[in-house]
Amino acid sequence: MNIFAKTIAAACVSASILALAAAAPAQAETVLRLDEVAVGELDPAKASDYADSILMFNVYDTLVLPAQGAPGLVPHLAKSWSADGNNHIFNLRDDVKFQSGNPMSADDVVFSLQRMQELGSGLSYLFANVESVEAVDEHTVMFVLKEPYAPFVSSMLRLPIVDKKLVMENLGAGDGEMGDWGQAYLSGNAAGTGAYKVSSHNPQQETVMAKNADYFLDIQDAAPDTVRLRYGLEPATVRTLIAQGEHDISSQWLPPEVLKALSKDGAQLLTESGGGGFYVKMNTTKAPLDDMECRLALSNAFDYGSAIKMIAVTDDVSQGSPATGAIPVGMLGANPSTDDLARDMDAAKRHLEACRYNPDDFNIEISWIAEVPLEERFALLMQANFNELGIKSEIKKMPWALFAEQVSKPENTPHISQLFVNAVTGDPDTLLYGMYDSKNAGTWQSPEYLNDADVDDLLEEGRVNTDVAAREKAYKALNARLMAIAPTIYGYDRQSVFAASDRVKVPALSDPSKAFGLDGMGFSFRLMEMQDKS
């Protein structure tokens, strides 16, 4: 048998369960205030966006975590794991309690996976390959896959473990024995083991969290006692609040000039690179973009250099770096950083001539998300770029909720959609599969509605082949194929930039040796420090 086993040295385990230091003298409560785009989804089976990730990484825990300042995974709720073919076995810690006081066991892991599969929302597609999950004993759980899936262990980063007993006590009405699987309850209440408890939750306005004194790991005294995560604040409001000392960390969606102004006024600039990019998605089912030559004309006409200038914050900090293809630089299968994409108007004109449609008949709808004002600028840039080819276009502002609804049908999906997409586990599978596999068309990630057999085959090869070299070869070929058929304009590789007051210290967003490399994980509140400015 080909058996791979990963075990953790006793010293590492011991280090992770050190007792809390002696209590410090009583101090005034510290409050961390930050914001994100609405809505904040609290149900772990439905969470998928950035705000959701912040909630999940603080209110819930997962079996593994990304290593800080290094690639790979480290134990968290699981203390070790092993694989034997399609069987993956996780050995759990025996000292973890949910915030309710209920002990965590293998049954909770089984329930969490089954609940996510049954609801089929959020990031449930990561677990579509799980044929069964079984509690071998109280602290051992086994997942059986239908077929090999190379990044399976990393997918555990996105399986928050839910308190089965608490959820079962709060089942709502619905079909079958499990009713609504606790959806109504978990939409406003938490059932996790996390370092922070939910005090109140309004998904459109604010989630308030408080430090969990019974957390199974050390929470340093300087970590915020209370966290107020506010949703949908306007950039001007955030700028004023930070300047007045009434806000601590902005969202990543502030325009570059606002970030620059805050920096000049003394704010910190925090950064996070989680493996993603700015993707200009073209609806491949709607004329004229159902013609590959037309899509290639637009992708060659796009002014990549101007896009990079538009996202610069200071001489040293930017919201992104030049893209080299569909896969961000540094990720498995990416092109080298020297292969920057560049505008080529001669190539754009050649492709336009080969397009079967008459450019005089074009009227390209360019959408942008209302909650992300930076996208309006890119819409204007594209309109100017396409106009140089003689292509007419119109710009349409769309609230996120409306956009997510419209892209569920190809005929309602705009010609062009602008999106920021990230690898939710750090693996290229979780960046590309949701965007380009033909079975996944019609989600917010996949408004291209791409249906290409070669792309589907290469995506599958990257999933099932456990050999790293073979996976890299598959993703390089996939990268080349996507560039050749151009369902997307690859604007730039993204870096999130946040403005922060001097009241808070965030090592995971300011020190590369402590960075996680997974979007949202840097906002683990237990690792932050509130500074005493009194």
Kinemage of the C-alpha trace (Angstrom):
@kinemage 1
@onewidth
@group {chain A} dominant
@subgroup {mainchain}
@vectorlist {calphas} color= white
{ca met a 1} P 0.000 0.000 0.000
{ca asn a 2} L 1.138 3.518 -0.754
{ca ile a 3} L 0.572 5.157 2.622
{ca phe a 4} L 1.413 8.773 3.376
{ca ala a 5} L 1.359 9.837 6.982
{ca lys a 6} L 1.843 13.211 8.592
{ca thr a 7} L 2.476 13.320 12.310
{ca ile a 8} L 3.381 16.183 14.558
{ca ala a 9} L 6.180 16.163 17.082
{ca ala a 10} L 5.053 16.152 20.684
{ca ala a 11} L 6.939 19.341 21.353
{ca cys a 12} L 4.914 21.198 18.712
{ca val a 13} L 1.658 19.959 20.159
{ca ser a 14} L 2.707 20.896 23.654
{ca ala a 15} L 3.668 24.363 22.494
{ca ser a 16} L 0.209 24.922 21.054
{ca ile a 17} L -1.572 24.144 24.334
{ca leu a 18} L 0.493 26.182 26.781
{ca ala a 19} L -1.523 27.455 29.692
{ca leu a 20} L -2.461 31.116 29.723
{ca ala a 21} L -0.092 33.372 31.591
{ca ala a 22} L -1.130 34.736 34.963
{ca ala a 23} L -3.876 37.283 34.633
{ca ala a 24} L -2.708 40.848 34.198
{ca pro a 25} L -4.144 43.689 36.237
{ca ala a 26} L -7.613 44.740 35.138
{ca gln a 27} L -7.632 47.227 32.269
{ca ala a 28} L -10.281 49.071 30.329
{ca glu a 29} L -11.907 47.017 27.585
{ca thr a 30} L -10.280 47.381 24.174
{ca val a 31} L -12.473 47.620 21.066
{ca leu a 32} L -11.330 46.931 17.509
{ca arg a 33} L -13.420 48.625 14.809
{ca leu a 34} L -13.194 47.598 11.162
{ca asp a 35} L -15.394 47.379 8.088
{ca glu a 36} L -16.115 45.217 5.063
{ca val a 37} L -18.559 45.079 2.171
{ca ala a 38} L -21.991 43.711 3.090
{ca val a 39} L -23.282 41.150 3.610
{ca gly a 40} L -21.690 39.220 6.431
{ca glu a 41} L -22.776 35.581 6.143
{ca leu a 42} L -22.581 33.853 9.520
{ca asp a 43} L -23.715 30.360 8.475
{ca pro a 44} L -20.508 28.350 7.861
{ca ala a 45} L -22.179 26.236 5.166
{ca lys a 46} L -23.012 29.367 3.152
{ca ala a 47} L -19.958 31.573 3.753
{ca ser a 48} L -17.797 32.291 0.696
{ca asp a 49} L -16.931 36.005 0.501
{ca tyr a 50} L -14.210 38.006 2.243
{ca ala a 51} L -16.391 39.340 5.049
{ca asp a 52} L -17.643 35.798 5.602
{ca ser a 53} L -14.059 34.550 5.824
{ca ile a 54} L -13.252 37.035 8.575
{ca leu a 55} L -16.218 35.733 10.551
{ca met a 56} L -15.357 32.077 9.929
{ca phe a 57} L -11.698 32.388 10.927
{ca asn a 58} L -12.616 33.965 14.257
{ca val a 59} L -15.920 32.401 15.317
{ca tyr a 60} L -15.167 28.893 14.038
{ca asp a 61} L -12.109 26.670 13.728
{ca thr a 62} L -10.948 24.201 11.097
{ca leu a 63} L -8.943 20.986 11.211
{ca val a 64} L -5.843 22.625 9.712
{ca leu a 65} L -4.429 26.119 9.269
{ca pro a 66} L -2.015 27.605 6.723
{ca ala a 67} L 1.522 27.933 8.049
{ca gln a 68} L 2.621 31.452 8.936
{ca gly a 69} L 5.396 32.863 6.765
{ca ala a 70} L 5.802 29.581 4.875
{ca pro a 71} L 3.944 27.285 2.480
{ca gly a 72} L 2.054 24.247 3.701
{ca leu a 73} L -0.422 23.410 6.432
{ca val a 74} L -0.178 22.973 10.187
{ca pro a 75} L -2.476 21.206 12.702
{ca his a 76} L -5.305 23.022 14.415
{ca leu a 77} L -8.381 21.050 15.547
{ca ala a 78} L -6.660 18.007 14.071
{ca lys a 79} L -3.319 17.111 15.627
{ca ser a 80} L -2.275 14.799 12.758
{ca trp a 81} L -3.564 13.305 9.542
{ca ser a 82} L -2.740 10.535 7.073
{ca ala a 83} L -3.862 9.256 3.685
{ca asp a 84} L -4.173 5.762 2.253
{ca gly a 85} L -5.353 6.051 -1.322
{ca asn a 86} L -8.732 7.776 -1.248
{ca asn a 87} L -9.069 7.440 2.538
{ca his a 88} L -8.049 10.460 4.620
{ca ile a 89} L -7.869 10.036 8.404
{ca phe a 90} L -7.688 12.965 10.837
{ca asn a 91} L -6.815 12.544 14.525
{ca leu a 92} L -8.487 15.261 16.575
{ca arg a 93} L -7.476 17.094 19.705
{ca asp a 94} L -9.301 15.963 22.832
{ca asp a 95} L -9.200 19.284 24.715
{ca val a 96} L -11.476 21.462 22.568
{ca lys a 97} L -14.892 22.736 23.629
{ca phe a 98} L -17.466 24.666 21.647
{ca gln a 99} L -18.515 28.074 22.895
{ca ser a 100} L -21.645 26.364 24.250
{ca gly a 101} L -19.470 24.225 26.531
{ca asn a 102} L -20.124 21.048 24.528
{ca pro a 103} L -16.950 19.011 23.850
{ca met a 104} L -15.858 18.731 20.224
{ca ser a 105} L -15.683 15.224 18.785
{ca ala a 106} L -15.500 13.364 15.483
{ca asp a 107} L -19.324 13.410 15.300
{ca asp a 108} L -19.188 17.202 14.971
{ca val a 109} L -16.790 16.953 12.037
{ca val a 110} L -19.026 14.390 10.327
{ca phe a 111} L -22.077 16.590 10.896
{ca ser a 112} L -20.313 19.710 9.587
{ca leu a 113} L -19.324 17.996 6.333
{ca gln a 114} L -22.736 16.391 5.808
{ca arg a 115} L -24.515 19.674 6.509
{ca met a 116} L -22.384 21.525 3.973
{ca gln a 117} L -22.982 18.862 1.331
{ca glu a 118} L -26.724 18.761 2.005
{ca leu a 119} L -27.175 22.549 1.747
{ca gly a 120} L -24.981 22.751 -1.368
{ca ser a 121} L -24.143 26.432 -0.836
{ca gly a 122} L -21.027 28.516 -0.240
{ca leu a 123} L -17.867 26.499 -0.767
{ca ser a 124} L -19.610 23.123 -0.710
{ca tyr a 125} L -18.179 22.333 -4.160
{ca leu a 126} L -14.837 21.720 -2.438
{ca phe a 127} L -16.366 18.606 -0.879
{ca ala a 128} L -18.345 17.248 -3.823
{ca asn a 129} L -15.765 14.472 -4.167
{ca val a 130} L -16.329 13.169 -0.615
{ca glu a 131} L -18.247 9.889 -0.900
{ca ser a 132} L -18.598 9.324 2.842
{ca val a 133} L -17.354 10.574 6.197
{ca glu a 134} L -17.238 8.440 9.332
{ca ala a 135} L -16.417 8.884 13.012
{ca val a 136} L -13.963 6.000 13.572
{ca asp a 137} L -13.944 6.782 17.275
{ca glu a 138} L -14.536 9.833 19.450
{ca his a 139} L -11.454 11.652 18.197
{ca thr a 140} L -10.788 10.067 14.796
{ca val a 141} L -12.624 10.858 11.575
{ca met a 142} L -12.203 9.302 8.119
{ca phe a 143} L -13.143 10.892 4.798
{ca val a 144} L -13.517 8.557 1.806
{ca leu a 145} L -13.179 10.225 -1.594
{ca lys a 146} L -14.847 9.059 -4.804
{ca glu a 147} L -11.562 9.611 -6.646
{ca pro a 148} L -8.169 11.117 -5.859
{ca tyr a 149} L -8.243 14.835 -5.106
{ca ala a 150} L -4.777 16.324 -4.677
{ca pro a 151} L -5.692 19.440 -2.651
{ca phe a 152} L -8.124 17.659 -0.320
{ca val a 153} L -6.277 18.417 2.928
{ca ser a 154} L -6.049 22.107 2.018
{ca ser a 155} L -9.831 22.100 1.458
{ca met a 156} L -10.144 21.470 5.211
{ca leu a 157} L -9.248 25.158 5.589
{ca arg a 158} L -12.817 25.826 4.461
{ca leu a 159} L -14.717 23.346 6.640
{ca pro a 160} L -15.624 25.241 9.844
{ca ile a 161} L -16.577 22.718 12.513
{ca val a 162} L -20.106 23.149 13.872
{ca asp a 163} L -21.530 22.190 17.272
{ca lys a 164} L -23.845 19.315 16.279
{ca lys a 165} L -25.669 19.130 19.602
{ca leu a 166} L -26.447 22.855 19.630
{ca val a 167} L -27.645 22.864 16.020
{ca met a 168} L -29.816 19.787 16.564
{ca glu a 169} L -31.471 21.587 19.461
{ca asn a 170} L -32.302 24.477 17.124
{ca leu a 171} L -33.569 22.839 13.934
{ca gly a 172} L -36.168 24.863 12.067
{ca ala a 173} L -39.023 23.741 9.884
{ca gly a 174} L -38.185 21.979 6.632
{ca asp a 175} L -38.446 18.769 4.677
{ca gly a 176} L -37.122 15.574 6.219
{ca glu a 177} L -35.793 14.615 9.634
{ca met a 178} L -33.250 17.466 9.727
{ca gly a 179} L -35.731 20.205 8.853
{ca asp a 180} L -33.767 23.284 7.791
{ca trp a 181} L -30.466 21.889 9.156
{ca gly a 182} L -30.362 24.839 11.550
{ca gln a 183} L -30.184 27.459 8.823
{ca ala a 184} L -32.519 29.907 10.542
{ca tyr a 185} L -30.619 29.572 13.801
{ca leu a 186} L -27.124 29.820 12.310
{ca ser a 187} L -28.050 32.855 10.232
{ca gly a 188} L -27.934 34.897 13.426
{ca asn a 189} L -26.162 32.713 15.987
{ca ala a 190} L -22.805 30.956 16.125
{ca ala a 191} L -22.023 27.337 16.963
{ca gly a 192} L -18.250 27.256 16.814
{ca thr a 193} L -15.154 26.712 18.907
{ca gly a 194} L -13.533 29.977 17.827
{ca ala a 195} L -11.525 32.555 19.719
{ca tyr a 196} L -14.368 35.081 19.458
{ca lys a 197} L -18.056 34.752 20.303
{ca val a 198} L -20.846 36.548 18.459
{ca ser a 199} L -22.591 39.091 20.670
{ca ser a 200} L -24.926 40.395 17.953
{ca his a 201} L -25.239 40.038 14.195
{ca asn a 202} L -26.948 42.088 11.491
{ca pro a 203} L -25.602 40.942 8.097
{ca gln a 204} L -26.239 44.349 6.498
{ca gln a 205} L -24.951 46.544 9.301
{ca glu a 206} L -22.619 45.080 11.923
{ca thr a 207} L -21.394 41.974 13.713
{ca val a 208} L -20.160 42.402 17.283
{ca met a 209} L -17.812 39.774 18.733
{ca ala a 210} L -16.224 39.267 22.138
{ca lys a 211} L -13.123 37.368 23.213
{ca asn a 212} L -13.745 33.737 24.171
{ca ala a 213} L -12.092 33.281 27.567
{ca asp a 214} L -12.377 29.479 27.272
{ca tyr a 215} L -10.589 29.148 23.927
{ca phe a 216} L -8.334 26.104 23.718
{ca leu a 217} L -5.281 28.121 22.600
{ca asp a 218} L -3.580 31.130 24.089
{ca ile a 219} L -5.142 34.507 23.337
{ca gln a 220} L -2.721 37.241 24.235
{ca asp a 221} L -3.874 39.893 26.685
{ca ala a 222} L -3.380 42.638 24.091
{ca ala a 223} L -5.838 41.052 21.649
{ca pro a 224} L -9.045 43.116 21.332
{ca asp a 225} L -11.691 42.353 23.928
{ca thr a 226} L -14.496 43.360 21.577
{ca val a 227} L -14.610 43.560 17.783
{ca arg a 228} L -17.128 45.586 15.798
{ca leu a 229} L -17.184 44.532 12.118
{ca arg a 230} L -19.281 47.063 10.226
{ca tyr a 231} L -20.643 46.552 6.709
{ca gly a 232} L -21.025 48.831 3.708
{ca leu a 233} L -19.411 52.028 4.979
{ca glu a 234} L -18.715 54.640 2.305
{ca pro a 235} L -15.023 55.429 1.623
{ca ala a 236} L -15.493 59.055 2.732
{ca thr a 237} L -17.007 57.858 6.007
{ca val a 238} L -14.135 55.451 6.654
{ca arg a 239} L -11.575 58.157 5.906
{ca thr a 240} L -13.228 60.553 8.351
{ca leu a 241} L -13.615 57.933 11.083
{ca ile a 242} L -9.966 56.835 10.878
{ca ala a 243} L -8.775 60.465 10.854
{ca gln a 244} L -10.859 61.127 13.973
{ca gly a 245} L -9.578 58.018 15.759
{ca glu a 246} L -12.986 56.311 15.632
{ca his a 247} L -12.101 53.442 13.289
{ca asp a 248} L -9.148 51.065 13.252
{ca ile a 249} L -8.918 49.086 9.992
{ca ser a 250} L -10.521 49.895 6.655
{ca ser a 251} L -11.785 47.385 4.148
{ca gln a 252} L -9.634 46.543 1.133
{ca trp a 253} L -11.989 48.425 -1.194
{ca leu a 254} L -10.881 52.000 -0.569
{ca pro a 255} L -9.752 53.879 -3.707
{ca pro a 256} L -5.957 54.286 -3.959
{ca glu a 257} L -6.050 58.054 -3.408
{ca val a 258} L -8.002 57.622 -0.161
{ca leu a 259} L -5.462 55.074 1.072
{ca lys a 260} L -2.652 57.434 0.070
{ca ala a 261} L -4.250 60.374 1.887
{ca leu a 262} L -4.745 58.315 5.038
{ca ser a 263} L -1.131 57.176 4.847
{ca lys a 264} L 0.047 60.795 4.631
{ca asp a 265} L -2.052 61.526 7.714
{ca gly a 266} L -0.223 58.814 9.664
{ca ala a 267} L -2.282 55.685 9.043
{ca gln a 268} L -0.543 52.349 8.574
{ca leu a 269} L -0.881 50.519 5.271
{ca leu a 270} L -1.403 46.793 5.870
{ca thr a 271} L -1.163 44.299 3.001
{ca glu a 272} L -2.310 40.779 2.241
{ca ser a 273} L -1.479 38.627 -0.775
{ca gly a 274} L -3.811 35.645 -0.871
{ca gly a 275} L -3.431 34.286 -4.397
{ca gly a 276} L -5.949 35.988 -6.625
{ca gly a 277} L -6.480 38.656 -9.202
{ca phe a 278} L -8.653 41.215 -10.920
{ca tyr a 279} L -10.598 39.377 -13.616
{ca val a 280} L -12.538 41.072 -16.414
{ca lys a 281} L -14.959 38.312 -17.376
{ca met a 282} L -16.549 38.075 -20.833
{ca asn a 283} L -19.872 36.322 -21.402
{ca thr a 284} L -18.931 33.693 -23.991
{ca thr a 285} L -22.601 32.906 -24.762
{ca lys a 286} L -23.617 36.399 -25.885
{ca ala a 287} L -22.764 37.915 -29.275
{ca pro a 288} L -20.239 39.195 -30.179
{ca leu a 289} L -18.248 37.665 -27.310
{ca asp a 290} L -19.261 34.149 -28.297
{ca asp a 291} L -16.573 34.605 -30.978
{ca met a 292} L -13.081 33.909 -29.626
{ca glu a 293} L -11.516 36.366 -32.090
{ca cys a 294} L -13.627 39.202 -30.715
{ca arg a 295} L -12.634 38.318 -27.155
{ca leu a 296} L -8.966 38.260 -28.162
{ca ala a 297} L -9.399 41.694 -29.739
{ca leu a 298} L -10.684 43.122 -26.469
{ca ser a 299} L -8.039 41.401 -24.340
{ca asn a 300} L -5.238 42.755 -26.537
{ca ala a 301} L -6.765 46.250 -26.529
{ca phe a 302} L -6.904 46.416 -22.728
{ca asp a 303} L -4.329 48.872 -21.335
{ca tyr a 304} L -2.616 46.740 -18.685
{ca gly a 305} L 0.011 49.395 -17.955
{ca ser a 306} L -2.572 52.065 -17.137
{ca ala a 307} L -4.437 49.575 -14.938
{ca ile a 308} L -1.319 49.072 -12.811
{ca lys a 309} L -0.821 52.838 -12.463
{ca met a 310} L -4.439 53.227 -11.357
{ca ile a 311} L -3.962 50.942 -8.345
{ca ala a 312} L -0.689 52.387 -7.030
{ca val a 313} L -1.087 53.763 -3.509
{ca thr a 314} L 2.453 54.975 -2.774
{ca asp a 315} L 5.849 54.391 -4.376
{ca asp a 316} L 6.179 51.229 -2.289
{ca val a 317} L 2.608 49.957 -1.900
{ca ser a 318} L 0.125 48.966 -4.595
{ca gln a 319} L -3.159 47.096 -4.766
{ca gly a 320} L -1.674 44.725 -7.314
{ca ser a 321} L 1.164 43.706 -9.632
{ca pro a 322} L 1.274 42.903 -13.371
{ca ala a 323} L -0.494 39.707 -14.371
{ca thr a 324} L 1.266 37.150 -16.559
{ca gly a 325} L -1.783 34.998 -17.294
{ca ala a 326} L -4.766 33.323 -15.707
{ca ile a 327} L -2.779 32.072 -12.700
{ca pro a 328} L -1.215 34.619 -10.305
{ca val a 329} L 2.572 34.727 -10.146
{ca gly a 330} L 3.949 32.356 -7.502
{ca met a 331} L 1.074 29.880 -7.713
{ca leu a 332} L 1.452 26.400 -9.188
{ca gly a 333} L 1.377 26.643 -12.994
{ca ala a 334} L 1.912 30.408 -13.223
{ca asn a 335} L 4.031 32.066 -15.864
{ca pro a 336} L 7.161 33.873 -14.612
{ca ser a 337} L 6.955 37.454 -13.386
{ca thr a 338} L 8.958 38.603 -16.418
{ca asp a 339} L 6.055 37.711 -18.745
{ca asp a 340} L 3.918 40.761 -17.953
{ca leu a 341} L 0.814 41.106 -20.093
{ca ala a 342} L 0.955 44.194 -22.290
{ca arg a 343} L -1.359 46.034 -24.641
{ca asp a 344} L -0.973 45.136 -28.349
{ca met a 345} L -3.250 47.189 -30.591
{ca asp a 346} L -1.887 45.628 -33.772
{ca ala a 347} L -2.864 42.179 -32.515
{ca ala a 348} L -6.220 43.559 -31.361
{ca lys a 349} L -6.973 44.847 -34.871
{ca arg a 350} L -5.969 41.547 -36.482
{ca his a 351} L -8.276 39.593 -34.202
{ca leu a 352} L -11.109 42.047 -34.769
{ca glu a 353} L -10.768 41.570 -38.529
{ca ala a 354} L -11.057 37.804 -37.991
{ca cys a 355} L -14.222 38.182 -35.898
{ca arg a 356} L -17.364 37.093 -37.745
{ca tyr a 357} L -19.379 40.053 -36.449
{ca asn a 358} L -19.371 43.600 -37.787
{ca pro a 359} L -17.779 45.935 -35.218
{ca asp a 360} L -20.213 48.678 -36.235
{ca asp a 361} L -22.993 46.584 -34.716
{ca phe a 362} L -21.291 46.109 -31.351
{ca asn a 363} L -22.628 47.639 -28.153
{ca ile a 364} L -20.727 46.036 -25.286
{ca glu a 365} L -22.300 46.278 -21.824
{ca ile a 366} L -19.568 46.860 -19.233
{ca ser a 367} L -20.804 46.334 -15.669
{ca trp a 368} L -19.201 47.357 -12.413
{ca ile a 369} L -20.087 46.531 -8.804
{ca ala a 370} L -21.592 49.509 -7.002
{ca glu a 371} L -19.901 48.664 -3.691
{ca val a 372} L -16.440 48.714 -5.336
{ca pro a 373} L -15.990 52.244 -6.767
{ca leu a 374} L -12.566 51.410 -8.200
{ca glu a 375} L -14.317 49.269 -10.802
{ca glu a 376} L -15.994 52.333 -12.328
{ca arg a 377} L -12.561 53.599 -13.306
{ca phe a 378} L -11.715 50.336 -15.001
{ca ala a 379} L -15.040 50.465 -16.817
{ca leu a 380} L -14.127 53.901 -18.162
{ca leu a 381} L -10.646 52.665 -19.104
{ca met a 382} L -12.136 49.742 -21.052
{ca gln a 383} L -14.653 51.979 -22.748
{ca ala a 384} L -11.822 54.210 -23.972
{ca asn a 385} L -9.691 51.210 -25.004
{ca phe a 386} L -12.505 49.596 -26.973
{ca asn a 387} L -13.437 52.904 -28.584
{ca glu a 388} L -9.971 52.988 -30.165
{ca leu a 389} L -11.014 49.833 -32.020
{ca gly a 390} L -14.246 51.454 -33.114
{ca ile a 391} L -16.271 49.399 -30.643
{ca lys a 392} L -19.167 51.092 -28.841
{ca ser a 393} L -19.936 50.237 -25.226
{ca glu a 394} L -22.147 51.312 -22.357
{ca ile a 395} L -21.347 51.263 -18.661
{ca lys a 396} L -23.804 49.866 -16.118
{ca lys a 397} L -23.548 50.171 -12.339
{ca met a 398} L -24.877 47.099 -10.510
{ca pro a 399} L -25.308 46.482 -6.775
{ca trp a 400} L -23.721 43.179 -5.746
{ca ala a 401} L -27.019 41.508 -4.906
{ca leu a 402} L -28.452 42.336 -8.342
{ca phe a 403} L -25.288 41.192 -10.109
{ca ala a 404} L -25.282 37.844 -8.267
{ca glu a 405} L -28.908 37.329 -9.277
{ca gln a 406} L -28.456 38.279 -12.929
{ca val a 407} L -25.425 36.078 -13.614
{ca ser a 408} L -27.472 33.009 -12.739
{ca lys a 409} L -28.752 33.072 -16.333
{ca pro a 410} L -26.503 33.647 -19.370
{ca glu a 411} L -29.025 35.845 -21.184
{ca asn a 412} L -29.150 38.230 -18.192
{ca thr a 413} L -25.386 38.292 -17.662
{ca pro a 414} L -23.601 41.443 -18.919
{ca his a 415} L -21.093 41.196 -21.751
{ca ile a 416} L -18.373 42.186 -19.283
{ca ser a 417} L -18.223 41.708 -15.505
{ca gln a 418} L -15.433 42.846 -13.192
{ca leu a 419} L -14.547 40.590 -10.278
{ca phe a 420} L -11.842 39.988 -7.705
{ca val a 421} L -11.398 36.242 -7.255
{ca asn a 422} L -9.013 34.413 -4.948
{ca ala a 423} L -7.879 30.851 -4.322
{ca val a 424} L -9.944 30.126 -1.223
{ca thr a 425} L -7.456 27.484 -0.016
{ca gly a 426} L -4.301 28.818 -1.705
{ca asp a 427} L -4.380 26.022 -4.298
{ca pro a 428} L -5.010 26.824 -7.997
{ca asp a 429} L -7.866 24.328 -8.047
{ca thr a 430} L -9.919 26.568 -5.771
{ca leu a 431} L -9.177 29.597 -7.943
{ca leu a 432} L -9.804 28.115 -11.379
{ca tyr a 433} L -12.283 25.255 -10.983
{ca gly a 434} L -15.111 27.475 -9.739
{ca met a 435} L -14.489 29.954 -12.553
{ca tyr a 436} L -13.980 27.766 -15.595
{ca asp a 437} L -15.322 24.244 -15.170
{ca ser a 438} L -18.396 24.005 -17.404
{ca lys a 439} L -20.431 22.425 -14.575
{ca asn a 440} L -19.980 25.540 -12.429
{ca ala a 441} L -21.262 28.147 -14.896
{ca gly a 442} L -23.745 30.663 -13.566
{ca thr a 443} L -22.224 31.556 -10.212
{ca trp a 444} L -20.767 34.959 -9.346
{ca gln a 445} L -17.329 33.500 -10.097
{ca ser a 446} L -18.234 32.178 -13.543
{ca pro a 447} L -20.172 34.749 -15.608
{ca glu a 448} L -18.085 33.676 -18.616
{ca tyr a 449} L -20.263 30.575 -19.008
{ca leu a 450} L -17.238 28.892 -20.534
{ca asn a 451} L -17.795 25.450 -22.028
{ca asp a 452} L -14.463 24.150 -23.317
{ca ala a 453} L -13.583 20.445 -23.268
{ca asp a 454} L -9.827 21.063 -23.080
{ca val a 455} L -10.248 23.382 -20.100
{ca asp a 456} L -12.480 20.860 -18.334
{ca asp a 457} L -9.967 18.039 -18.939
{ca leu a 458} L -7.011 20.071 -17.639
{ca leu a 459} L -8.934 21.199 -14.566
{ca glu a 460} L -9.738 17.565 -13.814
{ca glu a 461} L -6.105 16.540 -14.319
{ca gly a 462} L -5.003 19.164 -11.813
{ca arg a 463} L -7.507 17.827 -9.287
{ca val a 464} L -6.943 14.083 -9.472
{ca asn a 465} L -3.181 13.832 -10.078
{ca thr a 466} L -1.326 13.731 -6.771
{ca asp a 467} L 2.114 14.179 -8.363
{ca val a 468} L 3.195 17.816 -7.960
{ca ala a 469} L 5.177 17.903 -11.208
{ca ala a 470} L 2.243 16.473 -13.158
{ca arg a 471} L -0.121 18.991 -11.567
{ca glu a 472} L 2.172 21.864 -12.474
{ca lys a 473} L 2.314 20.638 -16.074
{ca ala a 474} L -1.488 20.477 -16.209
{ca tyr a 475} L -1.903 23.974 -14.813
{ca lys a 476} L 0.691 25.418 -17.177
{ca ala a 477} L -1.224 23.893 -20.077
{ca leu a 478} L -4.478 25.215 -18.638
{ca asn a 479} L -2.961 28.688 -18.312
{ca ala a 480} L -1.925 28.587 -21.978
{ca arg a 481} L -5.345 27.345 -23.107
{ca leu a 482} L -7.189 30.088 -21.224
{ca met a 483} L -4.933 32.730 -22.723
{ca ala a 484} L -5.522 31.275 -26.201
{ca ile a 485} L -9.341 31.332 -26.020
{ca ala a 486} L -9.619 34.474 -23.842
{ca pro a 487} L -12.789 34.058 -21.777
{ca thr a 488} L -11.297 36.652 -19.416
{ca ile a 489} L -9.050 39.697 -19.466
{ca tyr a 490} L -6.464 39.144 -16.717
{ca gly a 491} L -6.131 42.667 -15.341
{ca tyr a 492} L -3.569 42.220 -12.575
{ca asp a 493} L -2.514 39.994 -9.691
{ca arg a 494} L -4.175 41.409 -6.645
{ca gln a 495} L -2.829 42.554 -3.292
{ca ser a 496} L -5.232 43.764 -0.639
{ca val a 497} L -4.294 47.048 1.049
{ca phe a 498} L -5.921 48.242 4.268
{ca ala a 499} L -5.515 51.558 6.102
{ca ala a 500} L -5.173 51.188 9.857
{ca ser a 501} L -4.902 53.451 12.857
{ca asp a 502} L -1.899 53.338 15.161
{ca arg a 503} L -4.079 51.787 17.883
{ca val a 504} L -3.740 48.315 16.407
{ca lys a 505} L -0.810 46.081 15.540
{ca val a 506} L -1.420 43.295 12.998
{ca pro a 507} L 1.734 41.195 12.511
{ca ala a 508} L 0.059 38.860 9.989
{ca leu a 509} L -0.607 41.857 7.700
{ca ser a 510} L 2.628 43.748 8.261
{ca asp a 511} L 5.380 41.136 8.795
{ca pro a 512} L 5.973 38.687 5.886
{ca ser a 513} L 7.404 36.123 8.302
{ca lys a 514} L 3.982 35.967 9.995
{ca ala a 515} L 1.751 36.195 6.921
{ca phe a 516} L -0.659 33.351 6.211
{ca gly a 517} L -0.961 33.508 2.426
{ca leu a 518} L -4.718 32.893 2.606
{ca asp a 519} L -7.212 35.712 2.185
{ca gly a 520} L -8.859 36.738 5.435
{ca met a 521} L -6.671 34.668 7.746
{ca gly a 522} L -4.592 37.748 8.551
{ca phe a 523} L -7.680 39.048 10.357
{ca ser a 524} L -7.376 36.467 13.122
{ca phe a 525} L -8.196 38.815 15.974
{ca arg a 526} L -6.511 36.666 18.618
{ca leu a 527} L -3.167 37.448 16.965
{ca met a 528} L -3.688 41.234 16.918
{ca glu a 529} L -2.587 43.714 19.570
{ca met a 530} L -4.442 46.815 20.672
{ca gln a 531} L -2.046 49.583 21.623
{ca asp a 532} L -2.618 51.695 24.729
{ca lys a 533} L -2.803 55.265 23.446
{ca ser a 534} L -4.242 56.850 26.566
